[in-house]
């Protein structure tokens, strides 16, 4: 390497690596690889391009996320200010008035308990009954009413499914990919079964079908019942919140008044938080189910 005092001259480093000499009759003295490094300009350009692209992709990720939340917020605000009042006047308020005139509070509690307990057995959704429980009884009594009825609602299909055990197992054998997650819930120890059942309840798997299929996967009744109740807690709170929100909007619409600015902000924020929490919990449950399928079981 030659050093020049003139800074305008760029030093050049030449490295030669000598390979095995080839004696093939010519004057070749071997294979050589010449590596020239001009102050690492090429590497710096590549690194700059990499960091630039990475930073740009992260920036666009946050921009898309902000746009998504903005869209959800605007959609919620539109529902609260325009769509909600229209539905309240035409559908919700007449139903609530009919309910108040027809049933007393104890009778309504019995009807809601029966619907939440029996609808899953009949392959009918019980979410509307949970909404009514939220509108009528709020978080405390509404949660106790729903969770006790849900214990009956998940137990009856389990017991009935035991009568058709062979038919259910034959149906599961026809759909091995879909049944893989269900079979994983019936393996392992007590805690493994409890965690798997809870994650299945949280995940978007049709819980009405799982009520009948659970017994065919050899899951015990104890972890099945407890895991079902724990896994249904997020859905119950979302349903109760939906009922309370509906009641608030209905009261405002019946009184011919608009919500105040703090009430609108709180309502929109609560709606967005509920949607985001539901998505996060669902994605987490699906990932954990995938992990449980791959991890070794503890007998």
VENVENWO-V644387 format. One record per residue. N is the residue number from 1. PHI is phi in radians with two decimals (* if undefined). OMEGA is omega in whole degrees, -180 to 180 (* if undefined). NEAR is the number of other ideal C-beta (glycine too) atoms within 12 Angstrom. Layout:
BEGIN
N:PHI:OMEGA:NEAR ; N:PHI:OMEGA:NEAR
END
This chain:
BEGIN
1:*:-178:11 ; 2:-1.86:180:11 ; 3:-1.82:177:11 ; 4:-2.01:178:11 ; 5:-1.27:179:8 ; 6:-1.26:-177:9 ; 7:-1.22:-178:8 ; 8:-1.31:179:7 ; 9:-1.57:-179:11 ; 10:-1.57:179:17 ; 11:-1.12:-178:17 ; 12:-2.12:180:16 ; 13:-1.91:-180:16 ; 14:-2.03:179:15 ; 15:-2.06:179:13 ; 16:-2.08:176:14 ; 17:-2.02:-176:12 ; 18:-1.60:178:14 ; 19:-1.67:178:12 ; 20:-1.21:179:12 ; 21:-1.22:-178:13 ; 22:-1.92:180:14 ; 23:-1.80:-178:10 ; 24:-2.04:175:11 ; 25:1.66:179:6 ; 26:-1.78:-177:9 ; 27:-1.62:-180:9 ; 28:-1.19:180:14 ; 29:-1.76:178:14 ; 30:2.28:177:16 ; 31:-1.61:-179:14 ; 32:-2.22:174:16 ; 33:-2.10:-180:12 ; 34:-1.74:179:13 ; 35:-1.96:179:14 ; 36:-2.02:-180:16 ; 37:-2.10:178:17 ; 38:-1.64:179:15 ; 39:1.02:177:13 ; 40:1.13:-176:15 ; 41:-1.13:-179:13 ; 42:-1.11:-180:14 ; 43:-1.14:180:13 ; 44:-1.11:179:14 ; 45:-1.12:179:14 ; 46:-1.12:179:13 ; 47:-1.14:178:14 ; 48:-1.09:178:15 ; 49:-1.13:180:14 ; 50:-1.14:-179:14 ; 51:-1.14:178:14 ; 52:-1.13:179:14 ; 53:-1.14:180:14 ; 54:-1.12:179:14 ; 55:-1.10:180:14 ; 56:-1.17:179:14 ; 57:-1.16:177:14 ; 58:-1.12:179:14 ; 59:-1.06:-179:14 ; 60:-1.18:177:14 ; 61:-1.07:-180:14 ; 62:-1.21:176:14 ; 63:-1.10:178:14 ; 64:-1.09:179:14 ; 65:-1.13:178:15 ; 66:-1.13:177:14 ; 67:-1.12:179:14 ; 68:-1.10:180:18 ; 69:-1.14:177:22 ; 70:-1.11:179:16 ; 71:-1.10:179:16 ; 72:-1.10:179:24 ; 73:-1.12:178:25 ; 74:-1.14:178:18 ; 75:-1.11:178:20 ; 76:-1.13:179:30 ; 77:-1.10:178:23 ; 78:-1.11:179:18 ; 79:-1.14:-178:25 ; 80:-1.20:-171:35 ; 81:-1.54:-173:23 ; 82:-2.16:-176:18 ; 83:-1.18:-179:19 ; 84:-0.99:180:33 ; 85:-1.02:179:27 ; 86:-1.11:179:17 ; 87:-1.15:179:19 ; 88:-1.08:-177:31 ; 89:-1.18:-173:21 ; 90:-1.61:-173:14 ; 91:-2.17:-168:19 ; 92:-1.20:-177:32 ; 93:-1.08:176:27 ; 94:-1.04:179:17 ; 95:-1.15:180:24 ; 96:-1.13:178:27 ; 97:-1.14:177:16 ; 98:-1.11:180:14 ; 99:-1.10:-179:25 ; 100:-1.17:-179:20 ; 101:-1.28:-172:11 ; 102:-1.59:-171:13 ; 103:-2.09:170:19 ; 104:-1.43:-177:13 ; 105:-1.09:178:18 ; 106:-1.10:179:14 ; 107:-1.12:179:15 ; 108:-1.11:178:27 ; 109:-1.10:178:25 ; 110:-1.13:-180:19 ; 111:-1.13:179:24 ; 112:-1.16:177:39 ; 113:-1.06:-179:31 ; 114:-1.14:-179:23 ; 115:-1.18:179:30 ; 116:-1.16:-178:41 ; 117:-1.37:-173:29 ; 118:-1.77:-176:25 ; 119:-1.04:178:30 ; 120:-1.04:178:38 ; 121:-1.17:179:25 ; 122:-1.59:-180:19 ; 123:1.06:177:19 ; 124:-1.99:179:18 ; 125:-1.26:180:19 ; 126:-1.86:-179:35 ; 127:-1.06:178:27 ; 128:-1.01:177:21 ; 129:-1.16:176:37 ; 130:-1.15:177:39 ; 131:-1.08:-180:34 ; 132:-1.11:177:37 ; 133:-1.09:177:44 ; 134:-1.16:180:33 ; 135:-1.12:-172:35 ; 136:-1.57:-170:33 ; 137:-1.99:179:27 ; 138:1.36:-174:22 ; 139:-1.25:-172:23 ; 140:-1.14:-179:15 ; 141:-1.14:179:22 ; 142:-1.07:179:34 ; 143:-1.15:180:30 ; 144:-1.08:179:21 ; 145:-1.12:-176:38 ; 146:-1.25:-174:42 ; 147:-1.20:177:33 ; 148:-1.23:177:24 ; 149:-1.19:179:34 ; 150:-1.15:177:41 ; 151:-1.05:176:26 ; 152:-1.25:-177:28 ; 153:-1.14:178:40 ; 154:-1.61:-179:42 ; 155:-1.44:-178:29 ; 156:-1.05:177:28 ; 157:-1.09:178:36 ; 158:-1.10:180:35 ; 159:-1.24:178:21 ; 160:-1.18:179:24 ; 161:-1.08:178:33 ; 162:-1.14:177:24 ; 163:-1.31:-180:15 ; 164:-2.08:-173:19 ; 165:-1.06:-176:21 ; 166:-1.17:179:14 ; 167:-1.16:180:18 ; 168:-1.17:178:29 ; 169:-1.14:176:25 ; 170:-1.14:177:14 ; 171:-1.17:179:21 ; 172:-1.15:179:31 ; 173:-1.18:178:18 ; 174:-1.33:-179:12 ; 175:-2.23:-174:17 ; 176:-1.12:-179:13 ; 177:-1.19:180:12 ; 178:-1.22:-178:17 ; 179:-1.49:-177:27 ; 180:-1.08:180:23 ; 181:-1.15:-180:35 ; 182:-1.16:179:42 ; 183:-1.16:179:30 ; 184:-1.10:180:29 ; 185:-1.23:-179:40 ; 186:-1.61:-179:34 ; 187:-1.86:176:27 ; 188:1.40:-177:26 ; 189:-1.49:-175:18 ; 190:-1.08:-178:21 ; 191:-1.16:178:18 ; 192:-1.07:179:29 ; 193:-1.16:179:34 ; 194:-1.05:-179:29 ; 195:-1.16:-180:32 ; 196:-1.14:180:46 ; 197:-1.14:179:47 ; 198:-1.08:180:35 ; 199:-1.20:177:37 ; 200:-1.13:178:44 ; 201:-1.13:-179:39 ; 202:-1.31:-178:35 ; 203:-1.21:-177:31 ; 204:-1.32:178:19 ; 205:-1.15:-179:28 ; 206:-1.06:-173:18 ; 207:-1.22:179:35 ; 208:-1.14:177:25 ; 209:-1.22:-179:22 ; 210:-1.13:179:42 ; 211:-0.98:180:42 ; 212:-1.51:-176:34 ; 213:-1.42:-174:39 ; 214:-1.05:-176:45 ; 215:-1.14:-180:34 ; 216:-1.39:179:31 ; 217:-1.74:177:33 ; 218:1.18:175:24 ; 219:-1.32:-178:39 ; 220:-1.28:-176:25 ; 221:-1.17:-179:25 ; 222:-1.04:178:18 ; 223:-1.13:177:32 ; 224:-1.14:-178:42 ; 225:-1.17:-177:32 ; 226:-1.16:178:28 ; 227:-1.13:178:35 ; 228:-1.14:-178:40 ; 229:-1.16:179:30 ; 230:-1.16:-179:27 ; 231:-1.20:-180:36 ; 232:-1.52:-178:38 ; 233:-1.01:178:22 ; 234:-1.03:179:27 ; 235:-1.12:-180:37 ; 236:-1.13:-180:37 ; 237:-1.17:177:28 ; 238:-1.11:179:32 ; 239:-1.15:178:36 ; 240:-1.13:178:37 ; 241:-1.07:177:31 ; 242:-1.06:178:30 ; 243:-1.14:179:34 ; 244:-1.14:177:31 ; 245:-1.08:178:33 ; 246:-1.10:179:35 ; 247:-1.11:180:31 ; 248:-1.09:179:30 ; 249:-1.17:179:37 ; 250:-1.17:178:31 ; 251:-1.11:179:22 ; 252:-1.15:-179:26 ; 253:-1.26:-180:29 ; 254:-1.20:178:19 ; 255:-1.47:180:14 ; 256:0.99:177:11 ; 257:-2.27:179:13 ; 258:-1.73:177:17 ; 259:-1.23:177:24 ; 260:-1.27:-179:13 ; 261:-1.04:177:13 ; 262:-1.06:179:10 ; 263:-1.14:178:20 ; 264:-1.14:180:24 ; 265:-1.09:-180:17 ; 266:-1.11:-180:18 ; 267:-1.16:180:31 ; 268:-1.13:180:29 ; 269:-1.11:179:21 ; 270:-1.12:178:24 ; 271:-1.11:180:33 ; 272:-1.11:179:26 ; 273:-1.10:179:21 ; 274:-1.14:179:26 ; 275:-1.11:-178:25 ; 276:-1.12:180:21 ; 277:-1.09:179:20 ; 278:-1.11:179:25 ; 279:-1.12:-178:21 ; 280:-1.11:-179:16 ; 281:-1.12:180:26 ; 282:-1.15:179:25 ; 283:-1.11:179:18 ; 284:-1.09:180:19 ; 285:-1.10:-180:31 ; 286:-1.12:179:21 ; 287:-1.16:180:17 ; 288:-1.17:176:25 ; 289:-1.13:177:32 ; 290:-1.12:179:18 ; 291:-1.15:-179:18 ; 292:-1.14:177:33 ; 293:-1.22:-176:25 ; 294:-1.69:-176:13 ; 295:-1.42:178:16 ; 296:-1.21:-178:12 ; 297:-1.56:176:19 ; 298:-1.81:-179:13 ; 299:-1.36:*:8
END
